[in-house]
Amino acid sequence: MLLDAPASLTPADLPALLLNGLGPMGASFYLWDRAMENGDPRAVGRAHDRGKNAVTRRCGRTVHSWIAGLARFGIQG
């Protein structure tokens, strides 16, 4: 906040913000919140990792780095 200029929103931006909040961002937050309340956070992390890897494989790219491995170890325990 100290280095960024404040955003200036206009009334024309409101539909895009609402669609984003009710659509992909809202849905992902709702599903994440339900998973955290009703499930095991480690299982949620594993599911996220599998989904991300499936998407990157489908696009023809795989992500293999020591940072990804460290993150996987931290999530899965």
Secondary structure, DSSP 8 states (H G I E B T S, - for coil): --SS------GGGHHHHHHHHHTHHHHHHHHHHHHHHHS-HHHHHHHHHHHHHHHHHHTT-----HHHHHHHHHHH-
